[in-house]
Amino acid sequence: MNPYVLAALLFSLGLGTTLTFMSSHWLLAWMGLEINTLAIVPLMAQHHHPRAVEATTKYFLTQATAAAMIMFAGMTNAWITGEWDMNNMSTPLASTMIIIALALKIGLAPMHFWMPEVMQGLDLLTGLILSTWQKLAPFALIIQMAQAADPLLLTALGITSALIGGWGGLNQTQLRKILAYSSIAHMGWMIIILQHAPQLTLLALSTYIFMTSAAFLALKMTSTTKINTLTLTWSKSPILTTTTALVLLSLGGLPPLTGFMPKWLILQELAKQNIPIAATIMALAALLSLYFYLRLCYAMTLTISPNIVNSATPWRIQTTQLSLPSAMFITIALGLLPMTPAILMLMT
């Protein structure tokens, strides 16, 4: 892609998200979301592969549907209350419609069906943008809407997403689909705690972005998209394979890695709010997710010495990719747990 076109598209992505962050008017927020969608569509279709074009079409249709629902709900609210302000969502119908539309935008279950299919058709870098940056603008709106939304709806969305995110990833062999289901499960954790402690939602979102970025960049450096190619990465780059396995375990929420921190704090808050059943279901759903991360780690360790590799050992060629961003994200994804008291102090 032409670097000027790429720069313009990335600038538009940033502009759309910033516009949504800044707006307190439904029309401006909708405009930011639309700019965001239209900016990522050319990035998704840049390879002109049938899978990429199919993924782009599916993504565009779902995002357009969600945007139309948001516009309709905003207009309904303006019609009843007489103003477009986000803070005045006194109509239950409009607030429920907007939460459902935003859930469709970020791929929360049961509106998640587009997410794994779209992710599978993209290259790893565009998949990284879709799973991290594209979540920010809708999440900003969900956080603003949380107090007007039905608590039961948010809890149901959270539990369903955590269960389907864990269940759906069990039988996958494509790493991008596994990361898509991982994204759905993490979104569930963020949504369920939103009404009780929004600062924990922000903490979970930021740790998710760091861990997912680390996973995508590590897979990009080894050019891996399937489990059977993941088994050959040890002979290419043993250290990177070790850190990738640790990043995946961090995504699963194993202590003493960063991913344990938000899960631990969210379960603690749910117990404090006297919702033990929801906390138990979320903890069990986390085990489902952990199983498929452990499966990936097991696949990586199959070719560690003294096991014999039956295929030709790949050459260890010098990579031309930037390793600094992946090193930075991997460090954050592995080592933030000891900082938990300081992070809690900053949040209060």
C-alpha positions in Angstrom: 0.0 0.0 0.0 1.1 3.5 -0.8 2.7 5.0 2.4 0.7 8.3 1.9 -2.6 6.4 1.7 -1.6 4.3 4.7 -0.7 7.4 6.7 -4.1 9.0 5.7 -6.0 5.8 6.8 -4.2 5.5 10.1 -4.8 9.2 10.8 -8.5 8.7 10.0 -8.6 5.8 12.5 -7.1 8.0 15.2 -9.4 10.9 14.3 -12.6 8.7 14.4 -11.7 7.3 17.8 -10.7 10.7 19.2 -13.9 12.2 17.9 -16.0 9.5 19.7 -13.9 10.0 22.9 -14.6 13.7 22.9 -18.2 13.8 22.0 -21.2 14.1 24.4 -23.6 14.4 21.4 -24.9 11.2 19.8 -24.5 12.5 16.2 -20.8 13.3 16.8 -20.2 9.9 18.4 -21.9 8.2 15.5 -19.8 10.2 13.1 -16.6 9.1 14.9 -17.6 5.4 14.7 -18.3 5.7 11.0 -15.0 7.4 10.2 -13.3 4.5 12.2 -15.1 1.9 10.2 -14.5 3.5 6.8 -10.8 4.0 7.6 -10.1 0.3 8.5 -12.1 -1.2 5.5 -9.3 -0.5 2.9 -6.7 -1.8 5.4 -8.6 -5.1 5.6 -9.1 -5.5 1.9 -5.5 -4.4 0.9 -4.3 -8.0 -0.1 -7.2 -8.5 -2.6 -7.5 -12.1 -1.5 -11.0 -13.6 -1.6 -10.9 -14.3 2.1 -9.8 -10.8 2.9 -12.6 -9.3 0.7 -15.2 -11.6 2.3 -14.0 -10.6 5.8 -14.1 -6.9 4.8 -17.7 -7.3 3.5 -18.9 -9.1 6.6 -17.2 -6.5 8.8 -18.7 -3.6 6.9 -22.2 -5.0 7.0 -22.2 -5.7 10.7 -20.7 -2.3 11.6 -23.2 -0.5 9.3 -26.0 -2.4 11.0 -24.7 -1.4 14.5 -24.2 2.2 13.4 -27.8 2.4 12.0 -29.1 1.0 15.3 -27.1 3.6 17.3 -28.5 6.4 15.1 -32.0 5.1 15.4 -31.7 4.8 19.2 -30.2 8.3 19.4 -33.0 9.7 17.4 -35.6 7.9 19.5 -34.1 9.3 22.7 -34.0 12.8 21.1 -37.6 12.5 20.0 -38.7 11.6 23.6 -36.4 13.8 25.7 -35.9 16.7 23.2 -32.1 16.5 23.3 -29.1 14.6 21.8 -27.0 14.6 24.9 -25.5 11.3 25.9 -25.9 11.9 29.6 -29.7 12.2 29.3 -30.6 8.6 28.4 -33.8 8.4 30.3 -35.5 6.1 27.8 -35.0 2.4 28.7 -35.7 1.4 25.1 -33.1 3.7 23.6 -30.4 2.8 26.1 -31.0 -1.0 25.7 -30.8 -0.6 21.9 -27.6 1.4 22.1 -25.9 -1.2 24.4 -26.9 -4.0 22.0 -25.6 -2.0 19.0 -22.3 -1.4 20.7 -22.1 -5.0 21.8 -22.5 -5.9 18.1 -19.7 -3.4 17.2 -17.2 -5.0 19.6 -18.3 -8.6 19.1 -19.9 -9.4 22.5 -21.8 -12.7 22.6 -24.5 -13.4 21.4 -23.7 -10.8 18.7 -20.2 -12.3 18.2 -20.7 -14.5 15.1 -18.9 -12.1 12.7 -15.7 -11.7 14.8 -13.9 -15.1 14.3 -14.8 -15.2 10.6 -13.6 -11.6 10.0 -10.4 -12.2 12.0 -9.6 -15.3 10.0 -9.6 -13.4 6.7 -7.1 -10.7 7.8 -3.4 -10.5 8.1 -1.9 -10.4 11.7 -1.3 -6.6 11.8 -4.8 -5.7 10.7 -6.2 -8.3 13.1 -4.2 -6.6 15.8 -5.8 -3.2 15.0 -9.3 -4.9 14.9 -8.9 -6.5 18.3 -7.3 -3.5 20.1 -7.8 -0.1 18.6 -11.2 -0.7 17.1 -12.6 -1.6 20.6 -11.7 1.7 22.1 -14.4 4.0 20.7 -17.4 1.7 21.3 -16.1 0.9 24.8 -15.9 4.7 25.6 -19.6 4.9 24.7 -20.5 1.8 26.7 -18.7 3.2 29.8 -20.6 6.5 29.4 -23.9 4.5 29.0 -23.3 2.0 31.8 -25.3 3.8 34.5 -28.4 4.2 32.2 -28.2 0.5 31.1 -30.1 -2.4 32.5 -27.7 -4.2 35.0 -29.2 -7.6 34.2 -28.5 -7.0 30.4 -24.8 -6.2 31.2 -24.4 -9.2 33.4 -26.1 -11.5 30.8 -23.8 -10.1 28.1 -20.7 -10.6 30.3 -21.4 -14.2 31.3 -22.5 -15.2 27.8 -19.4 -13.7 26.2 -17.0 -15.4 28.8 -18.7 -18.8 28.2 -18.9 -18.6 24.4 -15.4 -17.1 24.2 -14.0 -20.1 26.2 -16.2 -22.7 24.5 -15.7 -21.5 20.9 -11.9 -21.5 21.1 -11.6 -25.2 22.2 -11.9 -26.8 18.8 -10.0 -24.2 16.7 -6.7 -24.8 14.8 -6.4 -21.3 13.4 -4.6 -18.9 15.7 -6.5 -15.9 14.5 -9.8 -17.5 15.3 -8.5 -18.5 18.7 -7.4 -14.9 19.4 -10.9 -13.7 18.2 -12.6 -16.0 20.8 -10.1 -14.9 23.4 -11.1 -11.3 22.6 -14.8 -12.2 23.1 -14.1 -13.8 26.4 -12.0 -10.8 27.6 -14.8 -8.4 26.5 -17.2 -10.4 28.7 -14.9 -9.9 31.8 -14.9 -6.1 31.1 -18.7 -5.8 30.6 -19.7 -7.8 33.7 -17.8 -5.5 36.1 -18.7 -2.2 34.3 -21.8 -1.3 36.5 -19.9 -2.0 39.8 -16.4 -0.7 39.2 -15.8 1.1 35.8 -12.1 1.6 36.8 -11.6 -2.2 36.7 -13.1 -2.2 33.2 -10.5 0.3 32.1 -7.7 -1.8 33.8 -9.0 -5.0 32.2 -9.2 -3.2 28.8 -5.6 -1.8 29.0 -4.1 -5.1 30.1 -6.0 -6.9 27.4 -4.6 -4.5 24.8 -1.0 -5.1 26.0 -1.4 -8.9 26.1 -3.1 -9.1 22.7 -0.6 -6.8 21.1 2.2 -8.9 22.5 0.6 -12.1 21.2 -0.1 -10.8 17.7 3.4 -9.2 17.3 5.1 -12.4 18.5 3.1 -14.5 16.0 3.9 -11.9 13.3 7.7 -12.3 14.0 7.5 -16.0 13.6 5.0 -15.8 10.6 2.6 -18.2 12.4 -1.1 -18.5 11.7 -1.9 -22.2 12.4 -1.2 -24.6 15.3 0.8 -27.0 13.1 3.2 -24.2 12.1 3.4 -23.1 15.7 5.0 -26.5 16.5 8.0 -25.6 14.3 8.8 -22.2 15.9 11.1 -23.6 18.6 13.8 -24.5 16.1 13.6 -21.0 14.5 13.6 -19.0 17.7 13.6 -20.7 21.1 13.6 -17.5 23.2 10.7 -15.9 21.3 8.8 -19.2 21.5 9.2 -19.3 25.3 8.0 -15.7 25.7 5.1 -16.3 23.3 4.0 -19.3 25.4 4.2 -17.1 28.5 2.1 -14.3 26.8 -0.6 -16.9 25.9 -0.7 -18.1 29.5 -0.9 -14.4 30.6 -3.9 -14.1 28.3 -5.4 -17.1 30.1 -5.0 -15.4 33.4 -2.4 -17.6 35.1 -0.5 -16.1 38.1 2.2 -14.7 38.4 1.6 -13.0 35.0 -0.1 -9.7 34.2 -3.3 -11.4 33.0 -4.1 -12.7 36.5 -4.4 -9.1 37.9 -7.7 -8.0 36.2 -9.4 -11.4 36.6 -8.4 -11.5 40.3 -9.7 -8.0 41.0 -12.9 -8.5 39.0 -13.7 -11.7 40.9 -12.9 -10.0 44.2 -15.3 -7.1 43.3 -18.1 -9.4 42.2 -17.8 -11.3 45.5 -17.9 -7.9 47.4 -21.0 -6.9 45.5 -22.6 -10.2 46.7 -22.9 -11.8 43.3 -21.2 -15.2 44.0 -23.0 -17.1 41.3 -21.7 -14.7 38.5 -18.2 -14.8 40.0 -18.2 -18.7 40.0 -19.4 -18.9 36.4 -16.8 -16.4 35.3 -14.0 -18.3 37.1 -15.1 -21.6 35.4 -15.3 -19.8 32.0 -11.8 -18.6 32.5 -10.7 -22.3 32.9 -12.3 -23.0 29.4 -10.1 -20.2 27.9 -7.1 -21.4 29.8 -7.4 -24.9 28.3 -7.0 -23.7 24.7 -4.0 -21.5 25.7 -2.4 -24.5 27.3 -3.1 -26.5 24.1 -1.1 -23.9 22.2 1.7 -24.0 24.7 1.8 -27.8 24.5 2.0 -27.6 20.7 5.0 -25.3 21.0 6.8 -27.7 23.3 6.4 -30.7 21.0 9.6 -30.0 19.1 11.8 -29.0 22.1 14.9 -31.2 22.4 15.3 -34.2 22.8 12.2 -34.7 20.6 12.8 -35.4 17.0 11.4 -33.1 14.4 10.2 -35.1 11.4 10.1 -32.1 9.0 13.1 -30.2 7.6 14.4 -27.7 10.2 13.8 -24.1 9.0 16.7 -21.8 8.6 17.2 -19.2 11.3 17.1 -16.2 9.0 17.7 -12.7 10.4 14.4 -10.9 10.8 13.8 -7.5 9.3 10.8 -6.8 11.5 11.0 -4.2 14.3 11.5 -6.2 17.5 11.3 -3.2 20.0 7.4 -2.9 20.0 7.0 -6.6 20.6 9.7 -6.7 23.3 8.0 -3.8 25.1 4.5 -5.3 24.9 5.8 -8.8 25.9 7.5 -7.2 29.0 4.3 -5.5 30.0 2.2 -8.6 29.3 4.5 -10.7 31.6 5.6 -8.5 34.5 2.9 -6.1 35.7 1.4 -8.3 38.5 3.8 -7.0 41.2 2.7 -3.5 40.4 -1.0 -4.3 41.4 -0.9 -2.3 44.7 0.5 0.8 42.9 -2.1 0.5 40.1 -4.9 0.1 42.7 -3.7 3.2 44.5 -3.7 5.2 41.2 -7.3 4.0 40.4 -8.8 5.1 43.8 
